[in-house]
Amino acid sequence: MSSLIRFFTSVKVAITLLIILTLASILGTLIPQGRSHEEYLLHYGQLANLLEKLQLTKLYQSFWYLTLLFLFGLNLTICTLLRLPPKIKRLLQPRVDFKPPDLEALRFHHSLSLNLSLDSADQALREILKSRHYRWGEKKTETELTINARKRMAGIFGSDIVHLAILLILFGGIISGLLSFRTDLALHEGEVAEVAWAGFSVRLNSFETEYYPNGQVKDWKSSLTVVENGREIVSKIVEVNHPLNHKNFMFYQSAYGWDWDKAEVELLLRSAEAEAGEKRVKVKTGEKIKVDDETEIQLHRFLPDFVLDENKQPFSRSNEPNNPAALVEITKNGEKAFSGWLFARFPEFSQLHPGKGSSLSAELKNYSASQYSVIHVSRDPGTRFIWAGCILIMLGLALAFYWLPREIRFYLRSEGGRTALTAGGIATKNRESFAKEMETIIALLRKKK
């Protein structure tokens, strides 16, 4: 048992765990967290499979990362619990059973003889210590008096408060890793979506994209309303860095996009047989419409950014209309006249397959889709612990570095109308300042001769 305690109180173990956690956190910063498998494949190729197996794509929820946090927290906890009892005893039970050799062994010590009785020396010393904001405990007999004067003793707990603060932050991190909730809501104007684990819904009243004069996006604004039990609770315009907070659920403006699955395209049809020669028609995804008594057209699929994957299968590289393409099928008199992909920006590369003897041709002229707002929803129950830990760290550091404990022990012995005094001081930091203060106290006592 003792060897196990020594292991978990080892400074080397703590430093090793801290280094591993730091390196892992750097990886978690460099590797985007919580993305889709396809996105990791696009960025990292076959390396994506290894990253996902090592849980580096969900680092802060991974078993091994949380285990490291637990071990580091256990190390701090045991160290703190072992150090606290002696400090509490020192605070509550100041030592007053010392002799001159004990004081002379201290780094700061003085000896002098006062032309005062023991009671008068006691009174003079009390006045001086009180003026220097010391508090003391004493033990007195007819011929001897011991005094333990101290101040700023709360400073001895500075490091322990820092340890407690780090434990709170670690606990908050573990809670966040296990119980945090994050999701994205893609909402069209007027659409209501229920928030998982929240017990309420959110409605997108309106969405607006502001642009700079050069055409770049300036800002996104989503007007949100929280609906609970059929009642509107709160409304707010959410912008980037201006979230909505309701019942510890945060709603951030994340992105925007177009619902290309419900796109509407405009096609230009040409027929050598028709008198007009050309005709424009609009058709929605999945819809089949009649152009005339003989011709029907159906839009099977629309991709805003057409590319082919490694298996030569079409997919959209992004949600931006960088390479719009529509998969259409045209029939005439029940027979297939055209089928294939039409490209808006590269009409000459259209993958159309004309039917036998067909005089029809088609061109993708325009496209549109309803816009939606992407709202990122998060709830992090560990945040409160993390903020509390940050505040405690500042308090602990302030106590450790600016509220330095000082202790002076006095031994007074009556010697026939005079008093022999021996003083010893204890200070772990800022010793030069303490030495000057102790010399000042001794100098004031000398004047009492």
C-alpha positions as CSV (number, residue, x, y, z in Angstrom):
1,M,0.0,0.0,0.0
2,S,2.8,2.4,0.9
3,S,4.5,1.7,-2.4
4,L,1.3,2.5,-4.3
5,I,0.9,5.8,-2.4
6,R,4.6,6.7,-3.1
7,F,3.9,6.0,-6.8
8,F,0.9,8.3,-6.9
9,T,2.6,11.0,-5.0
10,S,5.6,10.9,-7.2
11,V,6.5,14.2,-8.9
12,K,7.9,12.3,-11.8
13,V,4.6,10.5,-12.4
14,A,2.8,13.9,-12.2
15,I,5.1,15.5,-14.7
16,T,4.9,12.5,-17.0
17,L,1.1,12.5,-17.0
18,L,1.1,16.3,-17.5
19,I,3.4,16.0,-20.6
20,I,1.3,13.3,-22.1
21,L,-1.9,15.2,-21.5
22,T,-0.3,18.4,-23.0
23,L,0.8,16.5,-26.2
24,A,-2.6,14.8,-26.5
25,S,-4.4,18.2,-26.1
26,I,-2.2,19.7,-28.8
27,L,-3.2,16.8,-31.2
28,G,-6.8,17.5,-30.2
29,T,-6.4,21.1,-31.2
30,L,-4.7,20.3,-34.5
31,I,-7.2,17.6,-35.5
32,P,-10.8,18.8,-35.9
33,Q,-13.0,17.0,-33.4
34,G,-16.4,15.4,-34.0
35,R,-16.5,15.6,-37.8
36,S,-18.0,13.0,-40.2
37,H,-16.0,10.1,-41.5
38,E,-16.2,11.5,-45.0
39,E,-14.7,14.8,-44.0
40,Y,-11.8,13.0,-42.3
41,L,-11.2,11.0,-45.4
42,L,-11.2,14.1,-47.5
43,H,-8.6,15.8,-45.3
44,Y,-6.4,12.8,-44.2
45,G,-7.0,10.1,-46.7
46,Q,-6.5,6.5,-45.4
47,L,-4.9,8.0,-42.3
48,A,-8.4,8.9,-41.2
49,N,-9.1,5.3,-40.3
50,L,-6.1,5.2,-37.9
51,L,-7.1,8.5,-36.3
52,E,-10.6,7.2,-35.6
53,K,-9.3,3.9,-34.2
54,L,-7.0,5.9,-31.8
55,Q,-10.0,8.1,-30.9
56,L,-8.1,11.2,-31.9
57,T,-11.1,12.5,-33.7
58,K,-13.1,12.4,-30.4
59,L,-10.1,12.9,-28.1
60,Y,-11.8,14.5,-25.1
61,Q,-14.4,11.8,-24.9
62,S,-11.9,9.0,-25.4
63,F,-11.4,6.4,-22.7
64,W,-7.6,6.7,-22.6
65,Y,-7.7,10.5,-22.4
66,L,-10.2,10.5,-19.5
67,T,-8.1,7.8,-17.8
68,L,-5.1,10.1,-18.0
69,L,-7.1,12.9,-16.5
70,F,-8.3,10.6,-13.7
71,L,-4.8,9.4,-12.9
72,F,-3.4,13.0,-12.8
73,G,-6.3,14.0,-10.6
74,L,-5.6,11.0,-8.3
75,N,-2.0,12.1,-8.0
76,L,-3.0,15.6,-7.0
77,T,-5.6,14.4,-4.6
78,I,-3.3,12.1,-2.7
79,C,-0.5,14.7,-2.6
80,T,-2.9,17.3,-1.2
81,L,-4.5,15.0,1.4
82,L,-1.0,14.0,2.7
83,R,0.1,17.6,3.0
84,L,-3.1,19.1,4.5
85,P,-3.1,17.5,8.0
86,P,0.3,18.9,9.1
87,K,-0.7,22.4,7.8
88,I,-4.1,22.3,9.5
89,K,-2.3,21.2,12.8
90,R,0.2,24.0,12.3
91,L,-2.6,26.5,11.9
92,L,-4.8,25.4,14.7
93,Q,-2.2,24.2,17.2
94,P,0.8,26.6,17.1
95,R,3.8,25.3,18.8
96,V,4.7,27.0,22.1
97,D,6.9,24.4,23.8
98,F,10.3,25.5,22.6
99,K,13.6,26.4,24.2
100,P,16.4,28.8,23.2
101,P,18.5,26.1,21.4
102,D,15.5,25.4,19.2
103,L,15.3,29.1,18.2
104,E,19.0,29.6,17.8
105,A,18.9,26.7,15.2
106,L,16.6,28.7,13.0
107,R,18.0,30.9,10.2
108,F,16.7,34.1,11.6
109,H,17.4,34.5,15.4
110,H,18.3,37.2,17.9
111,S,19.2,37.2,21.6
112,L,19.1,40.2,23.9
113,S,18.6,41.2,27.6
114,L,15.8,43.6,28.5
115,N,15.9,45.8,31.6
116,L,12.3,44.9,32.2
117,S,10.5,42.5,34.4
118,L,8.9,39.4,32.7
119,D,5.4,41.0,32.9
120,S,6.6,44.3,31.5
121,A,8.5,42.6,28.7
122,D,5.4,40.6,27.9
123,Q,3.3,43.7,27.7
124,A,5.9,45.6,25.5
125,L,6.2,42.6,23.2
126,R,2.4,42.4,22.8
127,E,2.1,46.1,21.9
128,I,4.8,45.7,19.2
129,L,3.4,42.6,17.7
130,K,-0.1,44.1,17.6
131,S,1.2,47.1,15.8
132,R,2.8,44.8,13.2
133,H,-0.6,42.9,12.8
134,Y,0.6,39.6,14.4
135,R,-1.5,37.2,16.3
136,W,0.0,35.0,18.9
137,G,-0.4,32.1,21.3
138,E,1.6,31.8,24.5
139,K,2.5,29.6,27.4
140,K,3.5,31.3,30.7
141,T,5.0,30.2,34.0
142,E,6.4,32.2,36.9
143,T,9.8,32.5,35.3
144,E,9.3,31.6,31.7
145,L,7.2,32.8,28.8
146,T,7.0,31.4,25.3
147,I,5.1,33.3,22.5
148,N,4.4,32.1,19.0
149,A,3.5,35.2,16.8
150,R,2.2,34.6,13.3
151,K,0.4,36.4,10.5
152,R,-0.8,35.7,7.0
153,M,-1.0,32.0,7.8
154,A,-3.6,31.5,5.1
155,G,-0.7,31.7,2.7
156,I,0.4,28.2,3.6
157,F,-2.7,26.9,1.9
158,G,-2.0,28.6,-1.4
159,S,-0.5,25.6,-3.2
160,D,-3.3,23.4,-1.8
161,I,-5.9,25.8,-3.2
162,V,-4.2,25.6,-6.6
163,H,-4.3,21.8,-6.4
164,L,-8.0,21.9,-5.6
165,A,-8.5,24.3,-8.5
166,I,-6.7,22.0,-10.9
167,L,-8.8,19.1,-9.6
168,L,-12.0,21.1,-10.2
169,I,-10.9,21.8,-13.8
170,L,-10.0,18.2,-14.3
171,F,-13.4,17.1,-12.9
172,G,-15.1,19.6,-15.1
173,G,-13.2,18.3,-18.1
174,I,-14.2,14.7,-17.3
175,I,-17.8,15.8,-16.8
176,S,-17.7,17.6,-20.1
177,G,-16.2,14.7,-21.9
178,L,-18.8,12.3,-20.6
179,L,-22.0,14.4,-20.4
180,S,-21.5,17.3,-22.8
181,F,-24.0,17.6,-25.6
182,R,-23.4,19.1,-29.1
183,T,-25.3,19.1,-32.3
184,D,-26.1,21.2,-35.3
185,L,-29.6,22.2,-36.3
186,A,-30.2,23.1,-39.9
187,L,-33.4,25.3,-39.9
188,H,-35.4,26.9,-42.6
189,E,-37.3,30.1,-41.9
190,G,-40.4,29.2,-39.8
191,E,-39.2,25.7,-39.0
192,V,-39.3,24.4,-35.4
193,A,-36.9,21.8,-34.1
194,E,-36.9,20.0,-30.8
195,V,-33.6,20.2,-28.9
196,A,-32.6,16.8,-27.6
197,W,-32.4,16.4,-23.8
198,A,-33.7,20.0,-23.4
199,G,-37.4,19.7,-23.0
200,F,-38.0,22.6,-25.4
201,S,-37.9,23.5,-29.0
202,V,-36.4,26.3,-31.0
203,R,-37.9,28.2,-34.0
204,L,-36.0,30.1,-36.7
205,N,-38.1,33.2,-37.4
206,S,-35.8,34.7,-40.0
207,F,-32.3,34.3,-41.4
208,E,-30.2,37.1,-43.0
209,T,-26.8,37.1,-44.6
210,E,-25.0,40.5,-44.7
211,Y,-22.3,41.1,-47.3
212,Y,-19.4,43.4,-47.7
213,P,-19.3,45.5,-50.9
214,N,-16.8,43.1,-52.4
215,G,-19.3,40.2,-52.0
216,Q,-17.7,38.5,-49.0
217,V,-19.9,37.4,-46.2
218,K,-20.0,40.0,-43.4
219,D,-22.4,38.5,-40.9
220,W,-25.1,35.9,-40.4
221,K,-28.1,36.8,-38.3
222,S,-30.7,34.3,-37.1
223,S,-33.8,35.3,-35.2
224,L,-34.5,32.5,-32.8
225,T,-37.5,31.8,-30.5
226,V,-37.5,29.2,-27.7
227,V,-40.8,27.4,-27.5
228,E,-41.6,25.5,-24.3
229,N,-45.0,23.7,-23.7
230,G,-46.5,25.7,-26.6
231,R,-45.4,29.0,-25.2
232,E,-42.8,31.4,-26.6
233,I,-40.2,31.8,-23.8
234,V,-37.5,34.0,-25.2
235,S,-36.5,35.5,-28.6
236,K,-33.1,36.7,-29.7
237,I,-31.1,37.6,-32.8
238,V,-28.2,35.2,-32.8
239,E,-25.0,36.3,-34.5
240,V,-21.4,35.0,-34.6
241,N,-20.0,35.4,-31.0
242,H,-23.5,36.5,-29.8
243,P,-25.2,33.2,-28.7
244,L,-28.5,32.6,-27.0
245,N,-28.4,31.0,-23.6
246,H,-31.4,29.1,-22.2
247,K,-31.3,26.6,-19.4
248,N,-27.5,26.1,-19.9
249,F,-28.0,25.3,-23.6
250,M,-26.0,27.6,-25.8
251,F,-27.2,28.4,-29.4
252,Y,-24.5,29.7,-31.7
253,Q,-24.6,30.9,-35.3
254,S,-22.5,28.3,-37.0
255,A,-23.0,28.5,-40.7
256,Y,-25.6,28.6,-43.5
257,G,-26.3,26.7,-46.6
258,W,-28.8,25.7,-49.3
259,D,-31.2,22.7,-49.2
260,W,-29.9,21.3,-52.5
261,D,-31.9,18.1,-51.9
262,K,-35.0,20.2,-52.7
263,A,-33.4,22.2,-55.5
264,E,-35.3,23.7,-58.4
265,V,-33.5,24.0,-61.7
266,E,-34.2,25.7,-65.0
267,L,-33.5,23.8,-68.2
268,L,-33.2,25.0,-71.7
269,L,-34.7,22.4,-74.1
270,R,-33.9,22.5,-77.8
271,S,-35.7,20.4,-80.4
272,A,-35.1,20.5,-84.1
273,E,-38.7,19.3,-84.7
274,A,-40.5,22.0,-82.6
275,E,-41.4,25.3,-84.3
276,A,-40.2,27.5,-81.4
277,G,-36.9,25.6,-81.3
278,E,-36.3,26.3,-77.6
279,K,-38.2,26.1,-74.4
280,R,-37.4,26.8,-70.8
281,V,-38.8,24.6,-68.1
282,K,-38.4,24.5,-64.3
283,V,-38.4,21.3,-62.4
284,K,-37.7,20.3,-58.8
285,T,-35.6,17.4,-57.5
286,G,-37.6,14.2,-57.6
287,E,-40.3,15.9,-59.7
288,K,-41.5,14.7,-63.1
289,I,-43.3,17.2,-65.3
290,K,-44.8,17.3,-68.8
291,V,-43.2,19.7,-71.2
292,D,-45.8,19.0,-73.9
293,D,-48.1,16.1,-75.0
294,E,-45.1,14.0,-76.0
295,T,-42.2,15.1,-73.7
296,E,-41.7,14.5,-70.0
297,I,-38.7,15.5,-67.9
298,Q,-37.6,14.3,-64.5
299,L,-34.9,15.7,-62.2
300,H,-33.4,12.8,-60.3
301,R,-30.6,14.5,-58.4
302,F,-28.8,17.9,-58.0
303,L,-25.2,18.3,-56.7
304,P,-23.9,21.8,-56.0
305,D,-20.2,20.9,-56.3
306,F,-19.9,17.8,-58.5
307,V,-16.9,15.5,-58.3
308,L,-16.2,11.8,-58.7
309,D,-14.9,9.8,-55.8
310,E,-12.2,7.0,-56.0
311,N,-14.9,4.6,-57.3
312,K,-16.0,7.0,-60.0
313,Q,-19.2,7.7,-58.2
314,P,-20.6,11.3,-58.2
315,F,-20.9,13.2,-54.9
316,S,-20.8,16.9,-53.8
317,R,-17.4,18.1,-52.5
318,S,-19.0,21.0,-50.6
319,N,-22.3,22.7,-50.1
320,E,-21.2,25.7,-52.2
321,P,-22.4,25.9,-55.9
322,N,-18.9,25.6,-57.3
323,N,-19.7,23.0,-60.0
324,P,-23.5,22.7,-60.2
325,A,-24.8,19.6,-61.9
326,A,-28.2,18.0,-62.5
327,L,-29.0,14.4,-63.2
328,V,-32.0,14.6,-65.6
329,E,-34.0,12.1,-67.7
330,I,-36.1,13.2,-70.7
331,T,-38.6,10.9,-72.3
332,K,-40.5,11.4,-75.5
333,N,-43.5,9.3,-76.4
334,G,-42.6,7.0,-73.6
335,E,-39.1,6.4,-74.9
336,K,-35.9,7.7,-73.3
337,A,-34.6,10.6,-75.3
338,F,-31.8,11.9,-72.9
339,S,-30.4,10.8,-69.5
340,G,-27.3,12.0,-67.7
341,W,-25.6,14.9,-65.9
342,L,-25.9,18.5,-67.1
343,F,-23.3,21.0,-65.9
344,A,-24.2,24.7,-65.5
345,R,-20.7,26.1,-65.9
346,F,-19.5,23.5,-68.5
347,P,-22.4,22.8,-70.8
348,E,-20.1,21.3,-73.4
349,F,-19.1,18.5,-70.9
350,S,-22.7,17.5,-70.2
351,Q,-22.9,13.7,-69.9
352,L,-26.1,13.3,-72.0
353,H,-26.9,10.1,-73.6
354,P,-29.4,10.7,-76.5
355,G,-31.9,8.1,-77.4
356,K,-32.1,6.6,-80.8
357,G,-33.0,9.1,-83.4
358,S,-33.6,11.9,-80.8
359,S,-33.4,15.5,-81.9
360,L,-33.7,16.9,-78.3
361,S,-30.9,18.6,-76.4
362,A,-30.9,20.2,-72.9
363,E,-28.8,22.7,-71.0
364,L,-28.7,23.6,-67.3
365,K,-29.3,27.3,-67.2
366,N,-30.2,28.1,-63.6
367,Y,-30.7,26.6,-60.2
368,S,-32.0,27.6,-56.8
369,A,-32.7,26.2,-53.4
370,S,-34.1,27.4,-50.1
371,Q,-31.5,28.8,-47.7
372,Y,-31.2,27.5,-44.1
373,S,-29.3,28.5,-41.0
374,V,-27.0,26.1,-39.2
375,I,-27.4,26.6,-35.4
376,H,-24.8,24.9,-33.2
377,V,-26.4,23.7,-29.9
378,S,-24.2,22.8,-27.0
379,R,-24.6,22.1,-23.3
380,D,-21.5,21.6,-21.2
381,P,-22.2,20.8,-17.5
382,G,-18.5,20.9,-16.7
383,T,-18.1,24.5,-17.6
384,R,-19.1,25.7,-14.1
385,F,-16.5,23.5,-12.5
386,I,-13.9,24.8,-14.9
387,W,-14.7,28.4,-14.2
388,A,-14.7,27.8,-10.5
389,G,-11.3,26.2,-10.8
390,C,-9.9,29.1,-12.8
391,I,-11.1,31.5,-10.0
392,L,-9.6,29.3,-7.3
393,I,-6.3,29.1,-9.2
394,M,-6.1,32.9,-9.1
395,L,-6.9,32.9,-5.4
396,G,-4.4,30.2,-4.7
397,L,-1.6,31.9,-6.6
398,A,-2.3,35.2,-4.9
399,L,-2.1,33.5,-1.5
400,A,1.1,31.6,-2.5
401,F,3.0,34.6,-3.9
402,Y,1.5,37.7,-2.2
403,W,0.2,36.5,1.2
404,L,3.4,35.1,2.6
405,P,3.1,33.5,6.1
406,R,5.5,34.8,8.8
407,E,6.2,33.2,12.2
408,I,8.3,34.5,15.1
409,R,8.9,32.5,18.2
410,F,9.9,34.2,21.4
411,Y,11.4,32.7,24.6
412,L,11.5,35.0,27.6
413,R,13.1,34.1,31.0
414,S,13.1,36.2,34.2
415,E,16.6,36.8,35.5
416,G,16.2,38.8,38.8
417,G,14.5,41.9,37.6
418,R,15.7,41.6,34.0
419,T,14.4,39.5,31.1
420,A,16.5,37.4,28.7
421,L,14.8,37.1,25.3
422,T,15.6,34.7,22.4
423,A,13.7,35.1,19.1
424,G,13.7,32.8,16.1
425,G,11.8,33.5,12.8
426,I,10.4,31.2,10.1
427,A,9.8,32.4,6.6
428,T,9.9,30.3,3.4
429,K,9.7,33.1,0.9
430,N,10.8,36.8,0.6
431,R,13.2,36.2,3.4
432,E,15.0,39.5,3.1
433,S,11.9,41.4,3.8
434,F,11.1,39.1,6.8
435,A,14.6,39.6,8.1
436,K,14.2,43.4,8.0
437,E,10.8,43.1,9.8
438,M,12.3,40.9,12.5
439,E,15.2,43.3,13.0
440,T,12.7,46.1,13.3
441,I,10.8,44.3,16.1
442,I,14.0,43.5,17.9
443,A,15.1,47.1,17.6
444,L,11.8,48.3,19.1
445,L,12.3,45.9,22.0
446,R,15.8,47.2,22.6
447,K,14.4,50.7,23.1
448,K,12.3,49.3,26.0
449,K,15.4,48.8,28.1
